Every structure is written in C-alpha cells, then in structure tokens.
Amino acid sequence: MTTGTGADSGTDTDPGADTEAERRRRRAQFLRDLAEARELRDRVQPRRAKAARLRHAMRMRTFRW
C-alpha cells in the first residue's frame, strides 16, 4: 500500500530519473538543515562545541597535504 507522499507516490517512473537540478535542490536543503542543527547544538552545548573546534584544529594542524 502506497502512502502517496514524496518520491514514493506510486508512479511508474524510475527512482533514478530525478533531474540533476532536483537532486541538487534537495541536497542544498539538506545541507542548510544540517548547518542549522549544528548551530543550534553549538549554542545549547558551548563546552562541547569548543572541544570539537579544538579537536578539528588539531586534526588540521597534523594533516599532511
């Protein structure tokens, strides 16, 4: 039984037939939501955010190009 929502609307089209523009639009929306969630987490847990920034800085200093 199909629910009729989203990409699974019961059509006979190939799931991989999404246009490149549609895929890019969904990806951009996902990345915006992800960034918003990270900002919210950083505001709510500033100590954890600071520790994460320090860990990231250490990784970048020790990364070999």
C-alpha positions as CSV (number, residue, x, y, z in Angstrom):
1,M,0.0,0.0,0.0
2,T,1.4,3.4,-1.0
3,T,1.0,6.5,1.0
4,G,1.1,8.9,-1.9
5,T,3.7,11.2,-0.4
6,G,7.1,12.3,-1.6
7,A,9.0,10.4,-4.2
8,D,7.1,7.2,-3.4
9,S,3.9,8.4,-4.8
10,G,3.2,5.2,-6.7
11,T,4.2,6.3,-10.1
12,D,5.9,4.0,-12.6
13,T,8.9,6.3,-13.2
14,D,12.4,5.1,-12.4
15,P,13.5,6.4,-9.0
16,G,16.9,7.4,-10.5
17,A,15.1,9.6,-13.1
18,D,15.3,12.7,-10.8
19,T,16.7,15.6,-12.6
20,E,20.1,16.9,-11.6
21,A,18.6,20.2,-10.6
22,E,16.1,18.5,-8.3
23,R,18.8,16.4,-6.7
24,R,21.0,19.5,-6.2
25,R,18.0,21.4,-4.7
26,R,17.3,18.5,-2.2
27,R,21.0,18.3,-1.3
28,A,21.2,22.1,-0.7
29,Q,18.2,21.9,1.5
30,F,19.6,19.0,3.5
31,L,23.0,20.9,4.0
32,R,21.1,24.0,5.1
33,D,19.2,22.0,7.7
34,L,22.4,20.2,8.8
35,A,24.2,23.5,9.3
36,E,21.2,24.9,11.2
37,A,21.2,21.9,13.5
38,R,24.9,22.2,14.2
39,E,24.5,25.9,15.1
40,L,21.7,25.1,17.5
41,R,23.7,22.3,19.1
42,D,26.7,24.7,19.4
43,R,24.5,27.3,21.2
44,V,23.0,24.8,23.5
45,Q,26.3,23.0,24.4
46,P,29.1,25.6,24.2
47,R,31.6,23.5,26.0
48,R,31.2,20.6,23.6
49,A,31.3,22.9,20.7
50,K,34.6,24.4,21.9
51,A,36.1,21.0,22.4
52,A,35.0,20.0,18.9
53,R,36.6,23.1,17.4
54,L,39.9,22.4,19.3
55,R,39.9,18.8,18.0
56,H,39.2,19.9,14.5
57,A,42.1,22.5,14.7
58,M,44.4,19.7,16.0
59,R,43.5,17.4,13.1
60,M,44.1,20.2,10.6
61,R,47.5,21.0,12.1
62,T,48.6,17.4,11.9
63,F,47.1,16.7,8.4
64,R,49.7,16.0,5.7
65,W,48.9,17.7,2.4
